[in-house]
Amino acid sequence: MSRKYKFHNKEGLYFVSFATTYWIDVFVQEQYFSAIANSLTYCCTHKGMCIFAYCIMPSHIHLIFNHGDSNPSKILKEFKTFSSKEIQKLIEENPQESRKEWMLWMMERAGKMNSNVKYRQFWQQNNKPIELWSNNVITEKLNYIHNNPVEAGFVEEAHHWKYSSAKNYAGETGMIPVILI
């Protein structure tokens, strides 16, 4: 992986995006969205993660976060490992999931192509962390995150997307507590 996409400054503020394998639209049911929101909230409450912005889309997540003076790569790995297992379990146990067999098969297929995975691969491995080093870059990434559901045609205004910190920035209560920049 390029040196450009690594966590170099443990105290830095980072923008990351990561997607499900094959960009599968997993997050289309409330229970899957809630599981991700709960996992991120847990990381904030118990693991020292600080979230400044987020957006959970059907196939991917965007975050602006830091991990204090600790290890942002480690906390992101822990989040992805836990949430991967949690979401797969929810899919397996969901009798209303019409795409269950297909999604699990696709994750298993991805896992077989990756020597680091024992069985199924839920998340793509890359995060492409970008350290946010100026107010202009922070504003650019914040706008990008919040406008993602608008650009996708899901909502007309960013704060209407329930699974985004755009609600927090509009003075409303979002699913995940954030620190406003």
Secondary structure as the mmCIF struct_conf table of DSSP 4:
data_model
#
loop_
_struct_conf.conf_type_id
_struct_conf.id
_struct_conf.beg_label_comp_id
_struct_conf.beg_label_asym_id
_struct_conf.beg_label_seq_id
_struct_conf.end_label_comp_id
_struct_conf.end_label_asym_id
_struct_conf.end_label_seq_id
HELX_RH_3T_P HELX_RH_3T_P1 ARG A 3 TYR A 5
BEND BEND1 LYS A 6 LYS A 6
TURN_TY1_P TURN_TY1_P1 LYS A 10 GLU A 11
STRN STRN1 TYR A 14 ALA A 19
STRN STRN2 THR A 20 THR A 20
HELX_RH_3T_P HELX_RH_3T_P2 THR A 21 TRP A 23
TURN_TY1_P TURN_TY1_P2 PHE A 27 VAL A 28
BEND BEND2 GLN A 29 GLN A 29
HELX_RH_AL_P HELX_RH_AL_P1 GLU A 30 HIS A 46
BEND BEND3 LYS A 47 LYS A 47
STRN STRN3 CYS A 50 ILE A 56
BEND BEND4 PRO A 58 SER A 59
STRN STRN4 HIS A 60 ASN A 66
TURN_TY1_P TURN_TY1_P3 GLY A 68 ASP A 69
BEND BEND5 SER A 70 SER A 70
HELX_RH_AL_P HELX_RH_AL_P2 PRO A 72 GLU A 93
TURN_TY1_P TURN_TY1_P4 PRO A 95 GLN A 96
TURN_TY1_P TURN_TY1_P5 SER A 98 ARG A 99
HELX_RH_AL_P HELX_RH_AL_P3 LYS A 100 LYS A 112
TURN_TY1_P TURN_TY1_P6 MET A 113 MET A 113
TURN_TY1_P TURN_TY1_P7 SER A 115 ASN A 116
BEND BEND6 LYS A 118 TYR A 119
STRN STRN5 TRP A 123 TRP A 123
BEND BEND7 GLN A 125 GLN A 125
STRN STRN6 ILE A 130 GLU A 131
BEND BEND8 SER A 134 SER A 134
HELX_RH_AL_P HELX_RH_AL_P4 ASN A 135 GLU A 151
TURN_TY1_P TURN_TY1_P8 ALA A 152 GLY A 153
BEND BEND9 PHE A 154 PHE A 154
BEND BEND10 GLU A 156 GLU A 157
HELX_RH_3T_P HELX_RH_3T_P3 ALA A 158 HIS A 160
TURN_TY1_P TURN_TY1_P9 LYS A 162 TYR A 163
STRN STRN7 SER A 164 SER A 164
TURN_TY1_P TURN_TY1_P10 SER A 165 SER A 165
HELX_RH_AL_P HELX_RH_AL_P5 ALA A 166 TYR A 169
TURN_TY1_P TURN_TY1_P11 ALA A 170 GLY A 171
BEND BEND11 GLU A 172 GLU A 172
BEND BEND12 MET A 175 ILE A 176
#
